[in-house]
Amino acid sequence: MPSNAKERLYEDLKRRVVTLELEPGLPLDETSLSREYGVSRTPLREVFRRLAGEGYLEIRSNRGAIVAPMDHRHLRAFFTAAPMIYAAVARLAAQNAQPAQIAELRSTQAKFRKAVAAGNVEGMITWNDRFHWIIGQMSANPYLLPSLQRLLIDHARIGQTFWRAGPSDLGNNIATAADHHDRFIALIEAGDAEGVVKLTLEHWALSREHIEMFVHPDPLPLDVIGTD
């Protein structure tokens, strides 16, 4: 299998995981995926192992690969760890960012804003994820990066209510999130570690309420039950 074909398979499976096209905990059928992508089992399993190492999949002994789960234990751990790790990464990014990385961050933000303007949900998810991953790379910390990558996967998955906003306060929050991105760039470029940590916590608070809607949807109205 050509390396570029394997890379396309890798990128497509990542996209399908973070957009929930492949549901959390879903067992992956090697036979159907091999047929769908026109690949043999060996390169398919190589891609599975790569994605498992990055947190998109889990490979279970004698049971094959499944999409990384999002049960109550994972969600509890996510909400506990996210602000701490995001803040630590942002602080280090302000201290260590290189000019080429800041330029890449600006380019990614331009693509994110274009997706927002077009109402392109998949684009917003993709470029938001890329934006925060670049900040992670700026931190240059090999201990934080694996944790950040795992957080970003689940942030994209459980943040679907945020990114699929309609013409409401959710839509306004997406516009605010885009403005936050511009401020991230300015603060990181200025080396303002305290400022970027404060903004990180504002950014987290902005999305947390709507992320929690994924976990705690509004109850059905009582009048649908009937009052005989």
N, C-alpha and C positions, 0 to 999 in steps of 0.2 A: 504494500500500500504506500503510495507516495507520501512524503512527510507533509506536504501541503494539504492533502486530503485528510490525513489524520488530524491536522490542526483545525480543519473545518468541522470535523466531527466533535472535537474537543470544545470548540467555541459554541457550537450549536447546542450541545448537551448542557453547557453552563447556562446559556440563555433560557433553555426550557426549564431548568431548575428554578432560576431566580424569578421567572415570570409565572411560576406555578402551573405551567403547561404539564410538567411532571410533578405530581403531588408529593408532598412529604411522606416518606415511608413507603413509596411505591416500589415494588420489586421490578428490576429491569430485566426484560426478557432478551437474552443474548441473541436468540434465533431471529426474533422479529427485528431487532435493531441491526443485526448484521445484514438482513435482507433489505431493510429500509435505506441503509447508508451504503450498501454495496461493498461491505468490508468483511474480512475474515475474522474469526474469533480472536486470534492473537493480537492484532492491533487494537481491536475493540477492548480487550481486557487491559491492554497497556493504557488506553485512555481512561478506563475505569479506575485504575490504580492512581493515575495522576490526579483525577478529580477527587478521589477519596483522600489523598494526601492534602488537598486544598480545602476539604470540608464540604464539598458538594454532594458526595456520595458516602455511603458506608459499605464496606465489603465484609460480609459475615461468613465465618467458616462453614463450608458445605451448604451455604444458602445463597451465595452469589451477592450481587450488588443491589442496594436499595438507595433511593433518594434520601438524603440526610433528613431524619425525623424532626418534627417540631411538636413534641408532646409537652405536657405541663412542666416537666423537669427542664427541658431545653428553654422554654419561654421564661421560666423563673430565673434561670442562670443568665439569659440574655438581658433582662431588665436590671438585674443586679450589676452586671459587669460593664454594660455598654457605656454609661457616662464616665466611669473611671478610666476605661481604656481609651475612649475617644479623646478625653482631656489630656491624658499622658502623651498620646501620639501628637496632638496639636501643639503642646508645649515644646516637644522635641523638634517638631517641624519648623517652628519659628526660630529655633536655635541653629538648625542644621541645613535649611533649605539652600539649594544651589540655583543659580540663575536659570539654567536650562530647565530645571523642574518647575520653577515659577512660570516660565514661558509655556510649558506643557499644561500647567494648571489653567492658565488664561485661555489656551486653545480649547481645552475641555469645557470650560465654563461657557465659551461661545457656542459650542455644540449643545450644551444643556439648555441654554436660553432659547436656542432655535427650536429645540424639541418642545419646550414649554409653550412657545408662541404658536406652534402647530398643533398643540394638544396631543402630541405623540407620546403615549404612556410608556411604551417600550423604550423609546429614546430617552425619556426622562429617567427611567430606572437605570438604563445602561450608563448614561453620562454622569448621573449623580454618583453611582457606584465608582466609576472611574475617577471622579473628582476626589472622593475621599480616600481612594486607594493611593493616588499620587501623594496626598498629604501623608499617608502612612509611609510611603517610600522616602519622603523627606525626613521622617523621623530617624531613619537609618538605624533602627533598633531591631535586631534579629529575634528578640524575645517577644516583642509586642506585635510584630507583623503577622505571625500565624493567627493570633487571637483576633486582630483587626479583620483579617480576611474572613474568618468564620462569622464574626459579627455582621459584616457587610452582606454576606449571603442571606442571613436570616432577617436583617433589616430590610433588604429588598423584598423578601418573601412576605413578611408580616406587615410591611408598610403599603400593601396594595391599596388600602382604603385611602391613604394619603395621596398616592400618585394617580388614582383613578377619580380624582375630584371633579365635581361638576361646577356649575356657576354658583358657588356658595362660598362660605367662609373657608372651606377646604381649598378652593381655588386661590383665594387671597393668601392662604398660608403657603401655597406653592410659590407664589410671587415673592413672598417674604423670604422663603428659603433661597430663592435665586439671588435676592439682594444680600443675604448672608454670605453666599459664595463669593460675591465681589468683595465683601469686607474681609473674608478669610484671606483672600489673595493680598489685600493691602496690608493686613496685620502681619502676615507671614513675611512679606517682602521687607517690612519695617523691623522685623525681628522682635516684635512685641509679644513675648511669651504670655504675659499675664492677660493681655487683651484678647489673645486668641483662645485662651482657656475659657474666659468669660463668655466669648461668643460661642464656643463649642457647647457650653451648657445651655445657652439660649436656643441654639439650633436643635439640641436634643429635646428640650422642653416643647419646642414648636411641633415636632412630629410625634412625640410620645402619646399625647391624648388620642390622636387619630390612629396611631399604631395599635393602641389598646382596643379600639373599636373592632379590630380583627379578632381579638381574643374574647372581648365582652360585647357582643352585638346588643343593640337595643331589644328589649323583650317585645313580644307581640302585644298589641293593644288588648286590654281585657275584654273589650266589647266583641271580639271575635269568638270568645268562649261561649257567649250567650248568658242571659240572666233570666232563666225561667223561674 
